[in-house]
Amino acid sequence: MDGIWQHRAVGAELDAAGFPYPGQVRYPVLQRQDRQGKAVNRVELRALAGRVMENGAGVLDMVRMPPRDGMPGLVRIFFTPETEHSAILPEGLGGVVARGSIGGCLVADMEHAAEEDAERPLRLPIRDCDATMVPAAPETELFAGLNCAVAQRNGESVETVRDWLIWHRRVHDLQAALIIERAHPEHAQHSAEALRAALDAAGADGLTVVILTAPVPLGQSGTGPERHPMNAPDAPGKDRMEQPECDRWSAPLAALSIYELLRYRFLARARAVMNIDVHDLLPRLDTVAEGVPDQPVFDRAAAAPEGLVALSGERIYPWGVRKGRAPVFGDHICRRFDRDSGHGRWCVAPARLPEGTAWRMVRVTGARALAPVIPFWRCMALRYGASGAEARKISRIVPKSSLIEDAGLLAQARELGAKPLRMPEANLRPEHHTTDRVAIVTTMKNEGPFIIEWLAYHRAIGVDDFLIYTNDCDDGTDTLLELLQDKGLVQHRDNPFRQLDLKPQHAALAAAEDEPMIARAGWMICMDVDEFINIHAGEGHLRDLFAAAPEANMISLTWRLFGNSDIAEYRDGFITEQFTRCAPQMARKPHQAWGFKTLFRNLGIFKKLGVHRPKGLRPQLKDQIAWVNGSGQPMPETEYRNAWRSTTDTVGYDLVTLNHYALRSAESFLVKRDRGRVNHVDRDQGLAYWFRMNNNAEEDRSIQRMLPALRAEYDRLMSDPEIAAAHAHCVARHRARIDALKAAPKYAAFYADLIGARLRALSRLHGHFGAGVFLAGPDVIPDEVWQRELPDDFFFTVQKGQTSH
């Protein structure tokens, strides 16, 4: 080693409670010197003077402040997040001259003695507490005139911190950093020595680094480590994760007043201060912000009229991490194409800030930022990640289907000297561009009486193929479908949900992917026997829909919920003719009102079938998506991966609607409830379900323009005596099951509720209810609501709770 280490320390006196006086304590200075004794880098340790009192109140630190209002001295006390307002003395008592909060954490100003008594312990203004503290003397000389970063380190490696410092020194002329070390203070000494050695080995010079520890944890209570995927913002499947043990030393930051604390104790005299964390990279400004010159961000802040530059962090990820090594900055070449808003941060020139500003984690209040906002990158694999065998699995912290490579990030990786893992290539299935052959995949259980109408209707509008999965049928459904298969009209399969250990609908879709019918389809849709594609374009045929949206390869068909039209008894007639009352088109509630199903070309853009839309986007092919809503308007990229329902921005019915006859008659609903659901098999279909889905507010007969075509195809099918007989058998079994259920007291009472005056009235009043009512069910609605004439602006809701079924 061509230099020597010097360790120097100053002993600390202790107060009456055994705590060091923060104004006196000095931790070892790890100072690199060459043979001539010239300092190259400085790595120092500092600590807050925090403590927690017996009554639960706590202090992060007490800092001497500049005098004001004629007072000889002033101190500011920063309390821990858990400290209650009632625990702190009000203004006028105990020397308190002002109180407030920053980021939800209490702050109090106390009058202090003159400078010659600055190190005299002060009694803390906490009720029922005799604790004292010596105010910390500001050490702003450490960073005076320097370009400085303030950052959290919460589990990132020493190598990450080293690379972070070197990048910002090279690109933005960083000269110093104040790093909030979130780990327990006992680890700080080792971290400081390791960081100094890493900087030395990398050839860094001229850096001043202060590692700041706290004797009390700064994280959120009741929360596990921030590094755990549960706390990663984009992690999928959190509902299936095992909750990590609480650890406030490594949990996400709760002590949000710490930035203002550090301002006065360390940073007030810095030339400029950049607030990003040690897993963040700020690129050259001209590469990420249009019209901004290539200049260090510190220079931009120093020239800003009010000394403030706003930053916004975008989360980025590796596609993968090479086996046997930890992730590095240069691995991060992917960003989310459907990303949410950024993470607010800032860079300030303290001397130029207006009076009355406050430093918070995500913004500086009281100052106007110089436009534009400057983007930076949050390299998520450096802070977040699973442990053990899954430590490098990027899919644990972000859905990989949301990631796309970014040319700027690839260039940045090259500049960092990295060789990141690239996304594999993916190709379309071009042969499916040339066919409009349409296939439906569906699941059924005891739907025999309704199959022929549904089949005839969709054949009449241009559907070519039907792949139908059934399970546990005892009403003749299977017999009818086998007959239809023998006649070349459908393909019928037993649902393999038990073998696959999946819900019936999901099992059917998984099995369907291997079917030749699906492989040769040009267009596909997954839908149910109670759903009818109602095309408004042209003559109501699928070819008219495709012609109206010629560039589309995905078309969303938004539900319109059709109620029972006050029909109580089942009869063997067309569903599309009997049930004409429905929800308004602009019905945002209940939540199910705007669900959709999706017609999509079989191009291989997605990996698998889904209930509402194809799933498993191959993100390399994201730009090949041409998805429109039911009015032919483009769907936004944010909907590409997971959307299953329309919004006020994406709903559209001009070209096509999916008429959803979820209930049919009250008698048929008894059978539906009895057989259970094919997807949410663990949920009952009781009064709450009937209430949500029974929408009778308006009338819509638009689908009935297709009745002649439906009748012609229906009559053609039923002219086959075997089909007619099989259908009649299903109708008879359905009727018999209704009679048996109505004979049971439980179902008789349920049926009486369905056809009663209360639920009939409520089926026309949905527009007056909030989301909480639809979750809770009809029992929460007072009788006076449905028993009187309601004004148009009447609104009733309850607090949201668990969904009733």
Order of alpha helices (4+ residues) and beta strands (2+ residues): beta-beta-beta-beta-beta-beta-beta-beta-beta-beta-beta-alpha-beta-alpha-beta-alpha-beta-beta-alpha-alpha-beta-beta-beta-beta-beta-beta-beta-alpha-beta-alpha-beta-alpha-beta-alpha-alpha-alpha-beta-beta-alpha-beta-alpha-beta-beta-beta-beta-beta-beta-alpha-alpha-beta-alpha-alpha-alpha-alpha-alpha-alpha
